[in-house]
Amino acid sequence: MVLTTDGQTAEKKLDAQFAPRKAAIEEKHKELMALQDKMDKGGLSEEDSRKLSSEIEQKSDAADQETTQADADLEQAQQQVLDELGPKLMAVVVRYAKLHGYDVVFDTSSSDMPRMYTENSTDITKQVVEEYERSSKPAPPARKK
């Protein structure tokens, strides 16, 4: 799916949408690391050490919550893309498989099940992507007589 123009467009859109949040979270983690370094260097009074420890804990909890929410939001956005593009791609795969006499087509890109052995395996990814691209292009306007 990510090899199609639609998939690449969706990926770029998601990257652009979530890049600011990712950058903000990374910045908070850098800030936490700096605070932790300050704590590790020592030389603080007991009171300052306690305050800094509390600040680190609060900021760490907030960063963890923000990261968890960002991950959930990204997963939801990715699922929306799959829900939109999946059926289109599946229709192309089915059409291609029937046309070329395939009884089974495996998606090996994300399978947790390792392929132990395949003989005379055929990778139809390129052909399916090309067919998807052809089928997703709008029809040319009708000629006027």
N, C-alpha and C positions, 0 to 999 in steps of 0.2 A: 504494500500500500504506500509506503514512504517513497517508493521509486516513481510513483505517478506524479504528474504535475499537480493534481489536486492534493495529494499527500504532502508534497514538498511545500505547497502554498499554505496548507494547514499547519505544518510544522513551523514555518516561519512566523505565521500569525501567533501561534502559541508561544514561541520564543519571545516575540516582541511584547506580547501581553504579560508574560511572567518575568521578563528580564528585570524590570524595576524592583519587583518584590524580592527576587533572588539577590540582587545587588544590595538591597536594604538589609536582608538577613545576613549576608556575608559581612557587611559593615558592622552589624551588631556582634557577630562572632569575633571580629577583629578587636572590637572594643572590649569584649569579655576577656580575650587573650591578654590584652594590655593590662586590664585590671588584675588578672591572675598573676601576671609577671610581677606587678607591683607588690602583690601579696607575697609571692614567693621570695622576692628580694629581702623581705623582712625590714627591720628597722622601724617598724610602726609601733606606736603605743598599743597597749591592749585594747583600749577603746577604739582607736582608729582601725585596728585589725578587725575587730568585731563589726564595725560599721561597713568596712570594705567587704568583708565576708558576706554580710547581709545584702549589700548592693549586688555582689556577684550572683548570689543565689536568686534574687528577684529578677535580675536581668537575664539570667540563664533560663529561668522558668518562662519568662515572657518570650524569649527567643525560641524556646522549644515549642511553645504553643503556636507562635507565628509560623514556624517551620511546618508543624503538623497541619495547620490550616492551609498553608500554601500547597503542601503536597496533596491534600484532599481536593483542593480547588483545581489543581493541575490534572489530577486523575479524572475528575468530573469533566473537565474540558476535553481531555483526550478521549474519554468515552463518548462524548458528543460527536467528535470527529469520526470515531469508529462507527457510531450509529448512522452517521450520514454517508460515509464513504463505503462502509462494509458491504451493504446490500448491492451497491453499484458494482463493486469489484467482484463480489460473489457471482453476480449475473454473468459477468464476462468470463470468469473461470468456468462456470457451468457450460456456457455456450462453447467455449474453446475446447473443453474436455469432450463434449458430445461430438463436436465437429471432427476432432482428431482421434476419436476412439479410446479415450482414457476412461477407465472404470473408477479410478481412485486418484485424487490429487491431494498431496500432503502439504501442509504449511510447515516447513522445517525451520522457518525463521524464528519462531518463538516456542518451539516444542520442548517440553521438559524431558520428553522421552528420546533418549539418544538413538540414532540410527546405528545399529550394530553392523549391518551389511546391506548393501544394495547392489544388485547386478544390473547393468544396462540401465542405470537410472537416467531419467530425463529431467532436466531443469527447464521448466516452461515459463519461468519468471519474466524473462525479456519479452517473450511473445504475448503473454497476458498483459503486461504493462503497455505494449504497443497497441494491442486490441482495445484496452481500456481508454487510451488516449484517443484513438480513432472514434470510439463510440461516445466519448464525452464531449467531443467538439460539437458546437451547434451546427445545424444544417445550413448550407449556404442559402442565401436568399434566392427565391425563385426568379427566373429571368422574365422580364416583361417583353411581350411581343409587339 
